[in-house]
Amino acid sequence: MSEQETILNTSRQREASPDAKDCADAGARLEPVLAGPLAPIRLGDVMVNTPVMLSPMAGVTNWPFRVLCEEYGPDGLYVAEMVTARALVERNPKALRLCRFAPSERIRSLQLYGVNPSIMEQAARFLVDNGMMDHLDLNFGCPVPKVTRRGGGSALPWKTDLFTEIVQRVVAVCEPANIPVTAKIRVGLDHEHETFLEAGRIAQEEGCSAVTLHARTTAEYYGGHSDWCRIGELVSTLDIPVFGNGDIWGAEDAIAMVNETGCAGVAIGRGCQGRPWLFGNIGNAFAGSDVRINPTLGEVGRIIMRHAELLTEFYDGDERMAVHDLRKHVAWYLKGFPVGGSTRRAFMECESLKDVREQVDALDPNIEYPERVVDQPRGRVRFAKKVHLPYGWLDSRTTTHEERERLFGDDPMDASY
Ligand SMILES: Cc1cc2nc3c(=O)[nH]c(=O)nc-3n(C[C@H](O)[C@H](O)[C@H](O)COP(=O)(O)O)c2cc1C
């Protein structure tokens, strides 16, 4: 262990969770059919008619991707990737780019990350004063070591005074402008250090309109299966809506989560990588329809091309940046299709829209969506090697003066997943 930080031993977690989804009474598992259409969620004055959220993903949920998702599911909530509060306060151009929206986006939803209540308040003030959003989510779920070792993301709810102050100060800025604030949390640091029920209660008391629970601990990172029972526990504890999050890969998973936990809505992360149409499928399921979209390779090619064009707009006409950003999406879009290594490599080597067009045109448009990847897991899946925390973090549930000085002197600019 470094002298500068506390490290949690995560080995016990590794054994604990591979099938955590199953609640104690899973024998009573319900069929993936809803009793009726799912009710809209009201976040202050913002109505989320289809209670499904695109969970923020750094490097993924910029406006081009959100636009594609919203085209399939026009009534959900599509949250931008997290923006670092300090970067916003310093008017960092990259951070400002992340706060842009397409004209078609119905609810302009941002997520803020930070550990310093004053900087969080200033960032919220800047966003509110410039009319830059309709909804603000606060990130208390990030498990990445460079974030948690500074007390941020999923490490933060452990310090209840800091958590309370951040929520309080941001809500105080947003409430008068009718901007609903929500909080995104995890179960805790590990199972010996759970924080979600208390964090949920504080968020509710301090004026949050909803809470999203990613039902894993920091130690569990993205490994095993999320523990949906914890979502059910939070639902029974709170009066505000809870968005359940973790391991929804298809519409039937979304229904199962609602049935098993009673959550008011669901949040989708990795499941929509390369599958923006998942929001159409979930919208259909929540409306009681069994229509499901599984596009042919021709349609997927059309989406890839459109994604490339939107990214070019996002990068102010810089095609090279756009097609580089597109690479990870292409890998997800083509997952499971019988497309050879040379074609995949050619996509990775594209430097312009013309290059992408050539590769898209060369795809066989008639190939059906591969059955074996329909509604199957994708994206990162590993456990944390270690949970990194600021030195002495676990000694107390509140911050000392020295801890605050150490934390706030070094607010990271480049916190990212
Ligand atoms: C690449 C990637 C980036 C992420 N970035 C963020 C982020 O910026 N803010 C956040 O709150 N969560 C972030 N997450 C977590 C997701 O929003 C979501 O909570 C998590 O992936 C669990 O949901 P899933 O099982 O549907 O993927 C990220 C996840 C991934 C895989």
The ligand as an ORCA input file, in Angstrom:
! r2SCAN-3c Opt
* xyz 0 1
  C     -17.048      3.181    -21.048
  C     -17.881      3.567    -19.851
  C     -17.920      4.879    -19.451
  C     -18.701      5.263    -18.360
  N     -18.768      6.584    -18.017
  C     -19.610      6.973    -17.014
  C     -19.803      8.358    -16.711
  O     -19.233      9.255    -17.341
  N     -20.650      8.666    -15.692
  C     -21.317      7.697    -14.976
  O     -22.082      8.018    -14.068
  N     -21.171      6.385    -15.259
  C     -20.355      6.010    -16.265
  N     -20.255      4.680    -16.590
  C     -21.086      3.705    -15.895
  C     -22.391      3.478    -16.660
  O     -23.149      4.665    -16.719
  C     -23.243      2.386    -15.999
  O     -23.555      2.799    -14.695
  C     -22.513      1.050    -15.923
  O     -21.909      0.731    -17.149
  C     -23.487     -0.067    -15.498
  O     -24.549     -0.167    -16.394
  P     -24.579     -1.306    -17.552
  O     -24.472     -2.635    -16.880
  O     -25.889     -1.073    -18.246
  O     -23.378     -1.055    -18.410
  C     -19.444      4.279    -17.652
  C     -19.389      2.949    -18.064
  C     -18.616      2.590    -19.145
  C     -18.601      1.145    -19.569
*
